[in-house]
Amino acid sequence: MALVEKGLFEVRDKVKIAIARLREFEPPEGYWLAFSGGKDSVCILDLAKKSGCKFTAHFSLTTVDPREVILFTRDNFPEVILEKPEMSMFEWILKKGFPPTRMIRFCCEKLKERGGSGRFVVTGIRWEESTKRRIRKMVEPCFKDKRKYYVNPIIDWTLEDVWEYHKKENLPHCKLYDHPDKFHRIGCVLCPMSTKRKKEQEIIRFPNFVKAYLHTFDKLVKLHPEFTWKTGKELFDWWVSGWDDRDKDNNEVLPFDN
């Protein structure tokens, strides 16, 4: 019991700190809060409300967002502004001439991170999530847009902290987290940064997106006869296999590696 109480105390303390961070860096025009429908986004939206800071919440749609996430956002957080992109993921793939990969993730820049220029953007990123995120700062400039700054109020929270806060505040969460396949993280379907296992789960769970990707890849290989792959299915299988931007066997540069 003592350990449970200690854990709850630590979460409450982190809540106070997160709210204090939001209040300390609040800009006169208010925050642009980046909402994705995930568990961390739900936390920062609730914390922003409790802080009393001025803000508007925005969901940058990517056109490959699970329907469950969009419906969850609409049903539970009608105040969140759904921002539609000028071009879909599939249109960007054709325009770029290659699908997004771990090394060339144009999808994030063009679709997910396009909003908030000239603003202080609140995100729910956490150090615990990945090696790259461990070097992120609580307040930091955007390296691609010098007019944008990020404020990451729960950057030091653990996964347990996030779910404890959900439980304590009785916050809703997307039903994908309760799916039998255990979607621990939700986001763009077949994100190139996802694990091979997660991609395999999503191929089964989201057949309509798979069909759309295959249709786009068919067009892509016809536009680029220099590709090693002769069909969209061959390119798709490589893309979701977990290989990086270089050929696994001989390390040759692939046609779109630049």
N, C-alpha and C positions, 0 to 999 in steps of 0.2 A: 504493500500500500504506500509505503514511504517513497518508493521509486516512481510510482504513478503520480503522486502528488508533486514530486520534484519535476517530473516531465511537464506536467500541466503548468507549473510555475514558470518554467523556462519558456514555454510557448507564450504565456501571457506577457512575459518580459519582452520577448521578441516582437510581440504585437505593439507594445508601447514604443519600442525603438523604431519600428517600421512607420508608425504614424508620425513620430517625431521627425523622421527623415523627410516624409512628404511635406510636412509643414515648413521645415527649414528651407527647402529649395523651391517652394511654390512660386512660380512666376506670376507677374501681374495679370497676364492674360489667361492664366490657368493652364493645367496640364492637358496634353494629348495622351490619353490612356489607351495603350495597345491591348485590345481584348481579342482572344482567340477561341474562347469557349472551353478552354481547358481548366483544370483544377487550379493552376497557379493564377490564371487570369481572374477567376472568380474571387480568389483571395484578394488580389490587389484592387479589384473594383470595390469590394466591401470595405477594405482598409481606406481607400480614397474617400468613400462616403463618410466613414467614421472620423476621418481627419478634418472634415469641414472645408477642405481645399476645393477651389474651383477647378473643374475638369470636364472634359467631354470624352466619352468612351467610343472607340472606333474598332470595328472588325474589318480588316482588309481581306476581302474575299479573294481567293486564288483561283476559283472555278474547279479546284480539285479538293474542296473541303467536304468531308462526310456530311451527308444530309442530316444525320442525327445531331451534329454539332450546330448546324445552322438553325434547325428547329428548336433545339435546346436554348439557344441564345434568344431567338424571337419570343419563345414562350416565357422565359424567366427574366430576361433583361431587355425589355422593349426600349429602354433608353439608349442602348448601344446602337450606334450608327453603322449600318452595313455599307461598306465602301466597295463599289463594283469597279473592277479594273477595265482599262480601255481595251485590252486584249486578253484572251484566255490563255491558260497554260499551253494548250494545243496550238494556238496561233503563234505563240512565242517560240515553240519548238520548231515550227516550220520556218519562221523568220530567221532564227539563229542558225538553222541548219543542223542541229544536233539536240538531243535531250539533255536536261540538266544532269550533272554528275557531282560527285563529292568535290572534285577539284574545280569544276566550273558550274557554280550554282547561281546562274542568272535568275532563277525563279524567285529566290528570296528578294533580290534587289528590285525586280520588275513587278512582283506581285505582293509579297508579304510585308516588305519594309518600305513601301513607297510613300507612306503618309507621314505627316508630322514635321516636314521641313520648316526650319525656323522656330521650332517649338521644343519644350522640355517634354520628352516622351517617357511615360511610366511603363515599365515592363515587369513581367513576373519571372525573369530568368533567375536561376539559382546556381551557386557554385557547384553544388553536388551533382548537377545534371550531366556534365561532361568535362573532359580535360581542358578543352578550349575555354569553357565558361569559367574555369577556376582562376583565370587571369583577368577576368572582367572586374570593373570597379563599381562601387555603389553609385557613383555619379561619374559619367564619362562622356566625351564627345563622340559623335558618330564619325568613323574614319572615312566614310564615303561622302558624307554631307556635313561640312564644317558648320553649318547653320543649325544643326540638330544636336541636342544633348539627351542622353538617357539617364533616367533615375530608376534604379533597381532596388526598391525598398525591402524586398524579401530575399536578397541575394545570398544571405547566410542561413536561410531556412533549410531544413532537411525535409525529405518526403514525409516523414512522420509529423513534423511541424505543420505541414500543409493540411494533411488529413485531420489532424487534431483540431486545427482551426475550423475546418469544415464542420466537424462534429460539434464543437463547442457553440458555433454560431448558427448551426442548423442550415448550412448553405446547400443549395442544390448542386448536382454534378451530372454531367452528360452520361446517358445510359451505356455508352460504349465502355466506360470503366467497369461496368458490371457484366460485360459480355463474357461468355465462357472462355473465349480465347485470351482474356485478360489484356485489354488494351491499356497498358500502364501509362502510355503517352499517346495523345491524339493530335493529329495535325493533317497536313496534306497527304492524300492517298498516294502511296508509293514514293514518298520523299526519298531522294537519293542518299540522305543521311541515315535512313532507317537501317536496321539490321536485316540480314537476309531472312531471318525467321519472321520478323514483323511484316516484311513484304509478302512472304508466303501466306500469312494470315489474311492480309488485305486483298490479295488476289482472289481468295475464296469469298471474303466478306463483301467485296465491292466489284462484282462482275461488270457493271455498266461502265465503271471507270477503266477497267482493263480493256473493254471493247473500244472505248474512245482512244486510249493510248495506241492500241493495235492499228486502228484506222489511221491515226496520225503518222505512225511509223511506216505504214505502207506507202503513204504519200511521200514521206521523207526519203526512203530508199529509191523511189522512182526519180526523185529530183536530184539524187546524188549517186549516179552509177559507179563512182569511184569507191563507194563503201564496200567493205568486206562482206557485209550482210546483204543478201539479195531479196529478203522478204522482211516485212515488218515484224513477223513473229520471231525471226532470227535475231533481229535487233532488240526486241523486247526481252527475249530470254537472256541475252547478254546483259541488258540494262538492269534486270532484277537479280542477276546472279550473285551480286556482291563484289564483282571485279571492279577495279578502279579504272582510271582513264587510260591505262596502258595495257596492252595485251598480256594476259597472265603468263603465257608460256614463253614468249620470246621477247617481251618488253618492247615490242615495236610501237611506235607512235601511231595511234589510231587516226583515221581521216579527219576527225574534228578536234584533235588535240592541238590547241594553239594558245 
